[in-house]
């Protein structure tokens, strides 16, 4: 309900960019993480300043340059909206891919991050038109099937390519962060 009220108040980027930030923050009330509202407002302002009314940033790099957007979010936008072959890697996707390859580096490590970006890129569909469905499906797989504590491997649509399923070790991946001494 809070999000729907926010979208009704700011139905497009122009209305959001033209609003004072205090009004945006008030409308964001109940949605948590006010930094997101500040970044959303700042991004809308930058897009309004740098693009014509019917134009949007066209690349992952252009989206990533906006406040509050990291590589994965920017990639999700261009994959879903512009059919671009860009890999995403949010927390849920990391878990899915770590199980797919039985990734040994521990959670949160730079080594795991590098390995999973390579895997994510290698698994992209060849056809750009498949990117929106593929990206959404990948984002949905982690929180619905490939759960952190109780993965539902028998229901998983990618179990045939999952090394953790094949070896019966789904609960062992991703490897936990080493405990601090």
N, C-alpha and C positions, 0 to 999 in steps of 0.2 A: 504493500500500500504506500509506503514512504517513497519508494522508487517511482511508482506510477504518478504520485503527486509531483515529484521533482520533474519528471518528463512532461507532465501537463504544464507546469510552470515555465519550463524551458524546452519547447518542442523542437528547436533547431539550434544550430551553432550560433546564429546571429543573435537570437534572444539571450543565449547564455553569455556570449561575449559582451553584449551591451549592458548587461546587468552589473551593478556594483558587487564586488566580491562579498560584502557583508550580506547582501540579499541571497546570493548563491549559497553561502554557508548556512543561513537560516533555513533555506529550502532543503538543504542536505540533512538537516537535523533528523536523527533517528537512523541514518544510514552508516554511521561510524566513520572512523578515519577521515577527519576533516582535511587532511593533506590531499586526499584524492579529489575532493571538491575544489581545492585551490589549484591543483594541477589541471583538472578538467577545465576550469575557467581560464587559466593561463593558456592552455593549448587551444581553446576555442578562439581566444583573442589573437594568438599567433596565426591561426589558419585564416581568420577573417582579414587580417592585415596582409598576408602573403598570397592569398588565393582568391580568384574570382568567385562569385556566389555559387556557381555550380561546379566548382573545381575542388578537388581534395588532394592531399599529398599522394603521390603515386608509387612510392617505393618504401620498403621497410626502413631504409636509412632516414628518409624524410619524416616518417612517423616517429622513429626512435629519437629524432632530434627534438621532439616536443616534450614539454615538462611531464614527468611521471610515466613515460612509456619506455619500457625496456625492450630488449631484443625480442623476447617471446611475444609480448603483447603486440608490438608493432608487426611482427610476422603474422600473428593471428588475424590482424586487420587486413593486411594485403592478401593473405591466402583466402580469407573468407569473402572479402568484398571485391577483390580484383583478380581472383584466380591465379595469383602468383605462387610459384613453387618456392615457398619459404617454410623452413622448419620451425616448430614451436617447441618449447621445453619448460612447461610449468611444473610444479611439484608432482601433480598426478601423472603427467607424461613421463617424468623422470622415473617414477616408480614402475610404470609399465615397461619402459625400455630397459631398466636395470634388471627386471625379471626376464625379459625377452633374451638378453645376452648373458645372464648370470654375471653381472658386472661385479668385479672384486673390489674396486676402490670404494672406500666408505662414503656414506651419505654426507654431503656438504663439502666434499673435497674437490679441489680444482681438477684432479685427475678424473674423477667421475663426471664432472661437468664437461670436460673436453671429450671424453669417450661418448657421452650421450648426445652431444651436439652432432658428432660424426654419425652416430646411429640414426638420429632423427633426420638428418639430411639424406642419408642413404635410403631411407624407407619412403621418401616422398613419391606419390604417384607420378607417373610419366606425363599424364595428361593434365594440363593446367585446369581444365574444367572440373576435374575431380577434387580440386583442393578444398572448396568450402565444406563439402560433406566429409572428406577425410579429416580435416582439421577439427571440425566439431565432434566427430566420432572419437577421435583420439583424446580430446579434452574430456569427453563424457565417460570413456572407458575406465579411467582411474577411480572416480568417485562412485561408480555404479557397479562395477564388476571386479576390477583389480584393486580391491580394497587393501588398506595398509595391514590390517591384522587378520582379516578373513577373506582372502581372495576367493572368488567363486570361479575357479578354473574350469569347471565343467560347463559353465555358461559362456565362457570367454570366446569371442569370435576369432581371436588370434592365437589360440592355444597351440595350433599345429606348427607355429613357428617359434614357440616359447621354450627356451632351453630349461627354464626353471620348472615348467610344467612337465616337460619330458623327463627330468631327473627327480621329480617329486620334491623340489626344494623351493617352492614359491615363497614359503614363510621365511626363508633365509636371506631373501633379497628385497630391497636393497640392503647392503651391509650397513649396520649401525655405525654412527659416529663413534670413534674411540672415546672412552670415558676419560675425563680430565683427571690427572693424578691429584 
